[in-house]
Amino acid sequence: MNQMNKILGVVLMVASVFISTLERMSIRLSTALIEAGSGSEQGLREVTQTVDVPTGLLVYFMFFVGFVLLVAGFPGTYKNKNKRQQERPENYT
C-alpha cells in the first residue's frame, strides 16, 4: 500500500503541473492568434490585454492530495519504534 501511495502521489502532482501548463499555454496561444489577426479578413491588428487568470483550485487541490499521498507512502519511524518495543522483552540485556 505504501508503494501505491507514492506512485499515486507523484502521478497526481505531475498531472496538476501538466494541467496548469496546458492552461497557461492555451491562454497565450489564443492571445497570440488574436493579435496576429489570423481570424479576420482585415489587415488591421487587434491589440488585446491579457489578464493572467490564476490557476483553478483543482490544480492546487490535486497537488496537495498528491503531496499528502506521497508523504503517507513513506513509513514513519514512530510506527517502527513502537513495533520494536513490543517485540523486545522488558528485561532484555
BAMARLO-40929 format. One record per residue: residue number from 1; y, x, z of N, C-alpha, C in turn. Coordinates in steps of 0.001 Angstrom, whole numbers, plus 500000, padded with zeros to 6 digits. Example, Ala and Ser with C-alpha at 12.3 -4.5 7.8 and 13.67 -1.06 7.14 Angstrom:
<pt><i>1</i><n_v>494310</n_v><n_u>513190</n_u><n_w>507800</n_w><ca_v>495500</ca_v><ca_u>512300</ca_u><ca_w>507800</ca_w><c_v>496700</c_v><c_u>513200</c_u><c_w>507800</c_w></pt>
<pt><i>2</i><n_v>497750</n_v><n_u>512850</n_u><n_w>507080</n_w><ca_v>498940</ca_v><ca_u>513670</ca_u><ca_w>507140</ca_w><c_v>500030</c_v><c_u>512900</c_u><c_w>507870</c_w></pt>
***
This chain:
<pt><i>1</i><n_v>498808</n_v><n_u>500819</n_u><n_w>500000</n_w><ca_v>500000</ca_v><ca_u>500000</ca_u><ca_w>500000</ca_w><c_v>501260</c_v><c_u>500865</c_u><c_w>500000</c_w></pt>
<pt><i>2</i><n_v>501195</n_v><n_u>502010</n_u><n_w>500703</n_w><ca_v>502359</ca_v><ca_u>502889</ca_u><ca_w>500745</ca_w><c_v>502711</c_v><c_u>503419</c_u><c_w>499366</c_w></pt>
<pt><i>3</i><n_v>501679</n_v><n_u>503788</n_u><n_w>498611</n_w><ca_v>501915</ca_v><ca_u>504321</ca_u><ca_w>497269</ca_w><c_v>502523</c_v><c_u>503254</c_u><c_w>496368</c_w></pt>
<pt><i>4</i><n_v>502078</n_v><n_u>502017</n_u><n_w>496518</n_w><ca_v>502607</ca_v><ca_u>500919</ca_u><ca_w>495708</ca_w><c_v>504071</c_v><c_u>500649</c_u><c_w>496050</c_w></pt>
<pt><i>5</i><n_v>504421</n_v><n_u>500740</n_u><n_w>497326</n_w><ca_v>505820</ca_v><ca_u>500556</ca_u><ca_w>497737</ca_w><c_v>506717</c_v><c_u>501623</c_u><c_w>497120</c_w></pt>
<pt><i>6</i><n_v>506235</n_v><n_u>502856</n_u><n_w>497098</n_w><ca_v>507021</ca_v><ca_u>503939</ca_u><ca_w>496497</ca_w><c_v>507256</c_v><c_u>503688</c_u><c_w>495018</c_w></pt>
<pt><i>7</i><n_v>506195</n_v><n_u>503334</n_u><n_w>494307</n_w><ca_v>506305</ca_v><ca_u>503119</ca_u><ca_w>492863</ca_w><c_v>507219</c_v><c_u>501939</c_u><c_w>492571</c_w></pt>
<pt><i>8</i><n_v>507025</n_v><n_u>500837</n_u><n_w>493287</n_w><ca_v>507847</ca_v><ca_u>499647</ca_u><ca_w>493063</ca_w><c_v>509307</c_v><c_u>499917</c_u><c_w>493413</c_w></pt>
<pt><i>9</i><n_v>509551</n_v><n_u>500681</n_u><n_w>494455</n_w><ca_v>510921</ca_v><ca_u>501028</ca_u><ca_w>494833</ca_w><c_v>511613</c_v><c_u>501847</c_u><c_w>493757</c_w></pt>
<pt><i>10</i><n_v>510927</n_v><n_u>502835</n_u><n_w>493224</n_w><ca_v>511509</ca_v><ca_u>503667</ca_u><ca_w>492165</ca_w><c_v>511757</c_v><c_u>502841</c_u><c_w>490907</c_w></pt>
<pt><i>11</i><n_v>510810</n_v><n_u>501971</n_u><n_w>490570</n_w><ca_v>510968</ca_v><ca_u>501135</ca_u><ca_w>489375</ca_w><c_v>512178</c_v><c_u>500216</c_u><c_w>489520</c_w></pt>
<pt><i>12</i><n_v>512348</n_v><n_u>499601</n_u><n_w>490674</n_w><ca_v>513499</ca_v><ca_u>498713</ca_u><ca_w>490882</ca_w><c_v>514819</c_v><c_u>499483</c_u><c_w>490839</c_w></pt>
<pt><i>13</i><n_v>514848</n_v><n_u>500677</n_u><n_w>491414</n_w><ca_v>516078</ca_v><ca_u>501463</ca_u><ca_w>491399</ca_w><c_v>516439</c_v><c_u>501897</c_u><c_w>489982</c_w></pt>
<pt><i>14</i><n_v>515461</n_v><n_u>502358</n_u><n_w>489223</n_w><ca_v>515715</ca_v><ca_u>502787</ca_u><ca_w>487841</ca_w><c_v>516105</c_v><c_u>501590</c_u><c_w>486975</c_w></pt>
<pt><i>15</i><n_v>515457</n_v><n_u>500443</n_u><n_w>487191</n_w><ca_v>515786</ca_v><ca_u>499246</ca_u><ca_w>486418</ca_w><c_v>517204</c_v><c_u>498773</c_u><c_w>486701</c_w></pt>
<pt><i>16</i><n_v>517645</n_v><n_u>498868</n_u><n_w>487947</n_w><ca_v>519010</ca_v><ca_u>498440</ca_u><ca_w>488266</ca_w><c_v>520042</c_v><c_u>499351</c_u><c_w>487598</c_w></pt>
<pt><i>17</i><n_v>519773</n_v><n_u>500636</n_u><n_w>487567</n_w><ca_v>520681</ca_v><ca_u>501568</ca_u><ca_w>486889</ca_w><c_v>520678</c_v><c_u>501302</c_u><c_w>485385</c_w></pt>
<pt><i>18</i><n_v>519513</n_v><n_u>501011</n_u><n_w>484821</n_w><ca_v>519403</ca_v><ca_u>500716</ca_u><ca_w>483398</ca_w><c_v>520167</c_v><c_u>499435</c_u><c_w>483030</c_w></pt>
<pt><i>19</i><n_v>520056</n_v><n_u>498397</n_u><n_w>483841</n_w><ca_v>520773</ca_v><ca_u>497146</ca_u><ca_w>483592</ca_w><c_v>522276</c_v><c_u>497376</c_u><c_w>483664</c_w></pt>
<pt><i>20</i><n_v>522711</n_v><n_u>498134</n_u><n_w>484648</n_w><ca_v>524142</ca_v><ca_u>498425</ca_u><ca_w>484778</ca_w><c_v>524661</c_v><c_u>499209</c_u><c_w>483577</c_w></pt>
<pt><i>21</i><n_v>523882</n_v><n_u>500165</n_u><n_w>483109</n_w><ca_v>524279</ca_v><ca_u>500954</ca_u><ca_w>481942</ca_w><c_v>524365</c_v><c_u>500086</c_u><c_w>480693</c_w></pt>
<pt><i>22</i><n_v>523396</n_v><n_u>499223</n_u><n_w>480489</n_w><ca_v>523429</ca_v><ca_u>498318</ca_u><ca_w>479342</ca_w><c_v>524644</c_v><c_u>497390</c_u><c_w>479380</c_w></pt>
<pt><i>23</i><n_v>524973</n_v><n_u>496925</n_u><n_w>480563</n_w><ca_v>526126</ca_v><ca_u>496034</ca_u><ca_w>480708</ca_w><c_v>527426</c_v><c_u>496755</c_u><c_w>480339</c_w></pt>
<pt><i>24</i><n_v>527585</n_v><n_u>497956</n_u><n_w>480826</n_w><ca_v>528799</ca_v><ca_u>498720</ca_u><ca_w>480501</ca_w><c_v>528861</c_v><c_u>499087</c_u><c_w>479022</c_w></pt>
<pt><i>25</i><n_v>527714</n_v><n_u>499430</n_u><n_w>478442</n_w><ca_v>527698</ca_v><ca_u>499771</ca_u><ca_w>477021</ca_w><c_v>528061</c_v><c_u>498570</c_u><c_w>476163</c_w></pt>
<pt><i>26</i><n_v>527577</n_v><n_u>497400</n_u><n_w>476513</n_w><ca_v>527875</ca_v><ca_u>496217</ca_u><ca_w>475713</ca_w><c_v>529356</c_v><c_u>495851</c_u><c_w>475792</c_w></pt>
<pt><i>27</i><n_v>529970</n_v><n_u>496038</n_u><n_w>476941</n_w><ca_v>531414</ca_v><ca_u>495759</ca_u><ca_w>477082</ca_w><c_v>532213</c_v><c_u>496719</c_u><c_w>476208</c_w></pt>
<pt><i>28</i><n_v>531877</n_v><n_u>497984</n_u><n_w>476275</n_w><ca_v>532632</ca_v><ca_u>498973</ca_u><ca_w>475480</ca_w><c_v>532386</c_v><c_u>498822</c_u><c_w>473989</c_w></pt>
<pt><i>29</i><n_v>531172</n_v><n_u>498485</n_u><n_w>473599</n_w><ca_v>530862</ca_v><ca_u>498297</ca_u><ca_w>472189</ca_w><c_v>531577</c_v><c_u>497072</c_u><c_w>471622</c_w></pt>
<pt><i>30</i><n_v>531589</n_v><n_u>495991</n_u><n_w>472369</n_w><ca_v>532281</ca_v><ca_u>494797</ca_u><ca_w>471878</ca_w><c_v>533783</c_v><c_u>495034</c_u><c_w>471787</c_w></pt>
<pt><i>31</i><n_v>534342</n_v><n_u>495780</n_u><n_w>472710</n_w><ca_v>535767</ca_v><ca_u>496112</ca_u><ca_w>472647</ca_w><c_v>536073</c_v><c_u>496975</c_u><c_w>471432</c_w></pt>
<pt><i>32</i><n_v>535209</n_v><n_u>497940</n_u><n_w>471167</n_w><ca_v>535422</ca_v><ca_u>498815</ca_u><ca_w>470013</ca_w><c_v>535311</c_v><c_u>498037</c_u><c_w>468703</c_w></pt>
<pt><i>33</i><n_v>534400</n_v><n_u>497083</n_u><n_w>468632</n_w><ca_v>534259</ca_v><ca_u>496274</ca_u><ca_w>467424</ca_w><c_v>535493</c_v><c_u>495396</c_u><c_w>467191</c_w></pt>
<pt><i>34</i><n_v>536029</n_v><n_u>494842</n_u><n_w>468251</n_w><ca_v>537233</ca_v><ca_u>494013</ca_u><ca_w>468115</ca_w><c_v>538416</c_v><c_u>494860</c_u><c_w>467688</c_w></pt>
<pt><i>35</i><n_v>538570</n_v><n_u>496020</n_u><n_w>468299</n_w><ca_v>539703</ca_v><ca_u>496889</ca_u><ca_w>467955</ca_w><c_v>539585</c_v><c_u>497441</c_u><c_w>466538</c_w></pt>
<pt><i>36</i><n_v>538387</n_v><n_u>497614</n_u><n_w>466047</n_w><ca_v>538205</ca_v><ca_u>498124</ca_u><ca_w>464690</ca_w><c_v>538474</c_v><c_u>497042</c_u><c_w>463644</c_w></pt>
<pt><i>37</i><n_v>538485</n_v><n_u>495797</n_u><n_w>464059</n_w><ca_v>538752</ca_v><ca_u>494710</ca_u><ca_w>463126</ca_w><c_v>537592</c_v><c_u>494447</c_u><c_w>462196</c_w></pt>
<pt><i>38</i><n_v>536396</n_v><n_u>494694</n_u><n_w>462650</n_w><ca_v>535240</ca_v><ca_u>494548</ca_u><ca_w>461769</ca_w><c_v>534904</c_v><c_u>493092</c_u><c_w>461469</c_w></pt>
<pt><i>39</i><n_v>535342</n_v><n_u>492173</n_u><n_w>462304</n_w><ca_v>535005</ca_v><ca_u>490780</ca_u><ca_w>462075</ca_w><c_v>536079</c_v><c_u>490003</c_u><c_w>461351</c_w></pt>
<pt><i>40</i><n_v>537165</n_v><n_u>490636</n_u><n_w>460991</n_w><ca_v>538258</ca_v><ca_u>489897</ca_u><ca_w>460358</ca_w><c_v>538447</c_v><c_u>490348</c_u><c_w>458922</c_w></pt>
<pt><i>41</i><n_v>539024</n_v><n_u>489481</n_u><n_w>458141</n_w><ca_v>539327</ca_v><ca_u>489780</ca_u><ca_w>456740</ca_w><c_v>540656</c_v><c_u>490517</c_u><c_w>456610</c_w></pt>
<pt><i>42</i><n_v>541444</n_v><n_u>490482</n_u><n_w>457639</n_w><ca_v>542780</ca_v><ca_u>491083</ca_u><ca_w>457588</ca_w><c_v>542694</c_v><c_u>492575</c_u><c_w>457841</c_w></pt>
<pt><i>43</i><n_v>543734</n_v><n_u>493251</n_u><n_w>457423</n_w><ca_v>543802</ca_v><ca_u>494686</ca_u><ca_w>457647</ca_w><c_v>544485</c_v><c_u>495026</c_u><c_w>458956</c_w></pt>
<pt><i>44</i><n_v>544869</n_v><n_u>494021</n_u><n_w>459730</n_w><ca_v>545565</ca_v><ca_u>494281</ca_u><ca_w>460984</ca_w><c_v>544561</c_v><c_u>494629</c_u><c_w>462083</c_w></pt>
<pt><i>45</i><n_v>545003</n_v><n_u>495554</n_u><n_w>462906</n_w><ca_v>544182</ca_v><ca_u>495931</ca_u><ca_w>464057</ca_w><c_v>544585</c_v><c_u>495120</c_u><c_w>465261</c_w></pt>
<pt><i>46</i><n_v>543627</n_v><n_u>494662</n_u><n_w>465971</n_w><ca_v>543909</ca_v><ca_u>493905</ca_u><ca_w>467185</ca_w><c_v>543660</c_v><c_u>494811</c_u><c_w>468380</c_w></pt>
<pt><i>47</i><n_v>544662</n_v><n_u>494967</n_u><n_w>469207</n_w><ca_v>544520</ca_v><ca_u>495810</ca_u><ca_w>470390</ca_w><c_v>544177</c_v><c_u>494912</c_u><c_w>471565</c_w></pt>
<pt><i>48</i><n_v>543120</n_v><n_u>495245</n_u><n_w>472227</n_w><ca_v>542669</ca_v><ca_u>494432</ca_u><ca_w>473358</ca_w><c_v>542781</c_v><c_u>495231</c_u><c_w>474648</c_w></pt>
<pt><i>49</i><n_v>542994</n_v><n_u>494510</n_u><n_w>475699</n_w><ca_v>542981</ca_v><ca_u>495136</ca_u><ca_w>477018</ca_w><c_v>541659</c_v><c_u>494775</c_u><c_w>477678</c_w></pt>
<pt><i>50</i><n_v>540955</n_v><n_u>495781</n_u><n_w>478106</n_w><ca_v>539670</ca_v><ca_u>495511</ca_u><ca_w>478752</ca_w><c_v>539847</c_v><c_u>495525</c_u><c_w>480257</c_w></pt>
<pt><i>51</i><n_v>539181</n_v><n_u>494594</n_u><n_w>480859</n_w><ca_v>539135</ca_v><ca_u>494545</ca_u><ca_w>482310</ca_w><c_v>537745</c_v><c_u>495026</c_u><c_w>482690</c_w></pt>
<pt><i>52</i><n_v>537703</n_v><n_u>496116</n_u><n_w>483400</n_w><ca_v>536412</ca_v><ca_u>496668</ca_u><ca_w>483782</ca_w><c_v>535823</c_v><c_u>495788</c_u><c_w>484882</c_w></pt>
<pt><i>53</i><n_v>534974</n_v><n_u>494882</n_u><n_w>484460</n_w><ca_v>534380</ca_v><ca_u>493917</ca_u><ca_w>485375</ca_w><c_v>533371</c_v><c_u>494641</c_u><c_w>486257</c_w></pt>
<pt><i>54</i><n_v>533435</n_v><n_u>494410</n_u><n_w>487553</n_w><ca_v>532440</ca_v><ca_u>495066</ca_u><ca_w>488408</ca_w><c_v>531038</c_v><c_u>494549</c_u><c_w>488092</c_w></pt>
<pt><i>55</i><n_v>530089</n_v><n_u>495398</n_u><n_w>488335</n_w><ca_v>528696</ca_v><ca_u>495060</ca_u><ca_w>488056</ca_w><c_v>528273</c_v><c_u>493898</c_u><c_w>488940</c_w></pt>
<pt><i>56</i><n_v>527409</n_v><n_u>493058</n_u><n_w>488406</n_w><ca_v>526941</ca_v><ca_u>491890</ca_u><ca_w>489147</ca_w><c_v>526191</c_v><c_u>492259</c_u><c_w>490414</c_w></pt>
<pt><i>57</i><n_v>526043</n_v><n_u>491289</n_u><n_w>491278</n_w><ca_v>525373</ca_v><ca_u>491525</ca_u><ca_w>492556</ca_w><c_v>523879</c_v><c_u>491781</c_u><c_w>492381</c_w></pt>
<pt><i>58</i><n_v>523303</n_v><n_u>491334</n_u><n_w>491275</n_w><ca_v>521871</ca_v><ca_u>491546</ca_u><ca_w>491047</ca_w><c_v>521534</c_v><c_u>493032</c_u><c_w>490999</c_w></pt>
<pt><i>59</i><n_v>522406</n_v><n_u>493819</n_u><n_w>490381</n_w><ca_v>522153</ca_v><ca_u>495261</ca_u><ca_w>490265</ca_w><c_v>522150</c_v><c_u>495907</c_u><c_w>491643</c_w></pt>
<pt><i>60</i><n_v>523128</n_v><n_u>495558</n_u><n_w>492466</n_w><ca_v>523185</ca_v><ca_u>496136</ca_u><ca_w>493811</ca_w><c_v>522008</c_v><c_u>495657</c_u><c_w>494666</c_w></pt>
<pt><i>61</i><n_v>521644</n_v><n_u>494390</n_u><n_w>494514</n_w><ca_v>520515</ca_v><ca_u>493852</ca_u><ca_w>495266</ca_w><c_v>519214</c_v><c_u>494542</c_u><c_w>494876</c_w></pt>
<pt><i>62</i><n_v>519010</n_v><n_u>494726</n_u><n_w>493568</n_w><ca_v>517800</ca_v><ca_u>495403</ca_u><ca_w>493102</ca_w><c_v>517745</c_v><c_u>496836</c_u><c_w>493608</c_w></pt>
<pt><i>63</i><n_v>518880</n_v><n_u>497526</n_u><n_w>493586</n_w><ca_v>518908</ca_v><ca_u>498912</ca_u><ca_w>494054</ca_w><c_v>518605</c_v><c_u>498972</c_u><c_w>495550</c_w></pt>
<pt><i>64</i><n_v>519172</n_v><n_u>498044</n_u><n_w>496327</n_w><ca_v>518947</ca_v><ca_u>498025</ca_u><ca_w>497772</ca_w><c_v>517478</c_v><c_u>497741</c_u><c_w>498097</c_w></pt>
<pt><i>65</i><n_v>516904</n_v><n_u>496738</n_u><n_w>497433</n_w><ca_v>515488</ca_v><ca_u>496408</ca_u><ca_w>497678</ca_w><c_v>514599</c_v><c_u>497578</c_u><c_w>497255</c_w></pt>
<pt><i>66</i><n_v>514933</n_v><n_u>498221</n_u><n_w>496142</n_w><ca_v>514162</ca_v><ca_u>499382</ca_u><ca_w>495711</ca_w><c_v>514229</c_v><c_u>500513</c_u><c_w>496717</c_w></pt>
<pt><i>67</i><n_v>515409</n_v><n_u>500738</n_u><n_w>497280</n_w><ca_v>515560</ca_v><ca_u>501797</ca_u><ca_w>498286</ca_w><c_v>514755</c_v><c_u>501476</c_u><c_w>499540</c_w></pt>
<pt><i>68</i><n_v>514805</n_v><n_u>500220</n_u><n_w>499975</n_w><ca_v>514041</ca_v><ca_u>499819</ca_u><ca_w>501166</ca_w><c_v>512545</c_v><c_u>499989</c_u><c_w>500923</c_w></pt>
<pt><i>69</i><n_v>512076</n_v><n_u>499597</n_u><n_w>499748</n_w><ca_v>510654</ca_v><ca_u>499767</ca_u><ca_w>499443</ca_w><c_v>510272</c_v><c_u>501242</c_u><c_w>499353</c_w></pt>
<pt><i>70</i><n_v>511154</n_v><n_u>502055</n_u><n_w>498804</n_w><ca_v>510872</ca_v><ca_u>503482</ca_u><ca_w>498707</ca_w><c_v>510761</c_v><c_u>504107</c_u><c_w>500093</c_w></pt>
<pt><i>71</i><n_v>511671</n_v><n_u>503754</n_u><n_w>500982</n_w><ca_v>511619</ca_v><ca_u>504285</ca_u><ca_w>502347</ca_w><c_v>510384</c_v><c_u>503769</c_u><c_w>503075</c_w></pt>
<pt><i>72</i><n_v>510037</n_v><n_u>502500</n_u><n_w>502854</n_w><ca_v>508867</ca_v><ca_u>501926</ca_u><ca_w>503518</ca_w><c_v>507570</c_v><c_u>502543</c_u><c_w>503005</c_w></pt>
<pt><i>73</i><n_v>507606</n_v><n_u>503140</n_u><n_w>501841</n_w><ca_v>506404</ca_v><ca_u>503753</ca_u><ca_w>501279</ca_w><c_v>505993</c_v><c_u>505042</c_u><c_w>501954</c_w></pt>
<pt><i>74</i><n_v>506908</n_v><n_u>505679</n_u><n_w>502657</n_w><ca_v>506579</ca_v><ca_u>506920</ca_u><ca_w>503353</ca_w><c_v>506157</c_v><c_u>506602</c_u><c_w>504781</c_w></pt>
<pt><i>75</i><n_v>505001</n_v><n_u>507079</n_u><n_w>505183</n_w><ca_v>504547</ca_v><ca_u>506791</ca_u><ca_w>506547</ca_w><c_v>505427</c_v><c_u>507509</c_u><c_w>507564</c_w></pt>
<pt><i>76</i><n_v>505727</n_v><n_u>506816</n_u><n_w>508631</n_w><ca_v>506600</ca_v><ca_u>507384</ca_u><ca_w>509657</ca_w><c_v>505846</c_v><c_u>508230</c_u><c_w>510651</c_w></pt>
<pt><i>77</i><n_v>506549</n_v><n_u>509087</n_u><n_w>511331</n_w><ca_v>505915</ca_v><ca_u>509933</ca_u><ca_w>512345</ca_w><c_v>505654</c_v><c_u>509137</c_u><c_w>513615</c_w></pt>
<pt><i>78</i><n_v>506390</n_v><n_u>508050</n_u><n_w>513829</n_w><ca_v>506211</ca_v><ca_u>507244</ca_u><ca_w>515037</ca_w><c_v>504825</c_v><c_u>506619</c_u><c_w>515067</c_w></pt>
<pt><i>79</i><n_v>504374</n_v><n_u>506078</n_u><n_w>513951</n_w><ca_v>503052</ca_v><ca_u>505461</ca_u><ca_w>513892</ca_w><c_v>501964</c_v><c_u>506508</c_u><c_w>514106</c_w></pt>
<pt><i>80</i><n_v>502103</n_v><n_u>507640</n_u><n_w>513479</n_w><ca_v>501090</ca_v><ca_u>508695</ca_u><ca_w>513611</ca_w><c_v>501051</c_v><c_u>509239</c_u><c_w>515036</c_w></pt>
<pt><i>81</i><n_v>502178</n_v><n_u>509322</n_u><n_w>515680</n_w><ca_v>502241</ca_v><ca_u>509837</ca_u><ca_w>517047</ca_w><c_v>501507</c_v><c_u>508891</c_u><c_w>517997</c_w></pt>
<pt><i>82</i><n_v>501726</n_v><n_u>507591</n_u><n_w>517830</n_w><ca_v>501038</ca_v><ca_u>506624</ca_u><ca_w>518691</ca_w><c_v>499535</c_v><c_u>506626</c_u><c_w>518446</c_w></pt>
<pt><i>83</i><n_v>499111</n_v><n_u>506800</n_u><n_w>517221</n_w><ca_v>497675</ca_v><ca_u>506844</ca_u><ca_w>516919</ca_w><c_v>497034</c_v><c_u>508064</c_u><c_w>517567</c_w></pt>
<pt><i>84</i><n_v>497712</n_v><n_u>509189</n_u><n_w>517494</n_w><ca_v>497165</ca_v><ca_u>510411</ca_u><ca_w>518075</ca_w><c_v>497045</c_v><c_u>510292</c_u><c_w>519592</c_w></pt>
<pt><i>85</i><n_v>497998</n_v><n_u>509643</n_u><n_w>520234</n_w><ca_v>497944</ca_v><ca_u>509493</ca_u><ca_w>521683</ca_w><c_v>496834</c_v><c_u>508545</c_u><c_w>522105</c_w></pt>
<pt><i>86</i><n_v>496546</n_v><n_u>507537</n_u><n_w>521290</n_w><ca_v>495480</ca_v><ca_u>506599</ca_u><ca_w>521632</ca_w><c_v>494111</c_v><c_u>507228</c_u><c_w>521432</c_w></pt>
<pt><i>87</i><n_v>493965</n_v><n_u>508091</n_u><n_w>520456</n_w><ca_v>492676</ca_v><ca_u>508716</ca_u><ca_w>520183</ca_w><c_v>492340</c_v><c_u>509808</c_u><c_w>521190</c_w></pt>
<pt><i>88</i><n_v>493348</n_v><n_u>510466</n_u><n_w>521736</n_w><ca_v>493122</ca_v><ca_u>511582</ca_u><ca_w>522653</ca_w><c_v>492941</c_v><c_u>511041</c_u><c_w>524076</c_w></pt>
<pt><i>89</i><n_v>491935</n_v><n_u>511534</n_u><n_w>524792</n_w><ca_v>491726</ca_v><ca_u>511099</ca_u><ca_w>526177</ca_w><c_v>492872</c_v><c_u>511592</c_u><c_w>527067</c_w></pt>
<pt><i>90</i><n_v>493071</n_v><n_u>510896</n_u><n_w>528192</n_w><ca_v>494165</ca_v><ca_u>511209</ca_u><ca_w>529101</ca_w><c_v>493992</c_v><c_u>512568</c_u><c_w>529758</c_w></pt>
<pt><i>91</i><n_v>492786</n_v><n_u>512931</n_u><n_w>530150</n_w><ca_v>492549</ca_v><ca_u>514191</ca_u><ca_w>530859</ca_w><c_v>492115</c_v><c_u>515280</c_u><c_w>529901</c_w></pt>
<pt><i>92</i><n_v>492719</n_v><n_u>515356</n_u><n_w>528805</n_w><ca_v>492381</ca_v><ca_u>516345</ca_u><ca_w>527790</ca_w><c_v>493090</c_v><c_u>517648</c_u><c_w>528098</c_w></pt>
<pt><i>93</i><n_v>492339</n_v><n_u>518757</n_u><n_w>528187</n_w><ca_v>492970</ca_v><ca_u>520058</ca_u><ca_w>528465</ca_w><c_v>492662</c_v><c_u>521033</c_u><c_w>527379</c_w></pt>
***
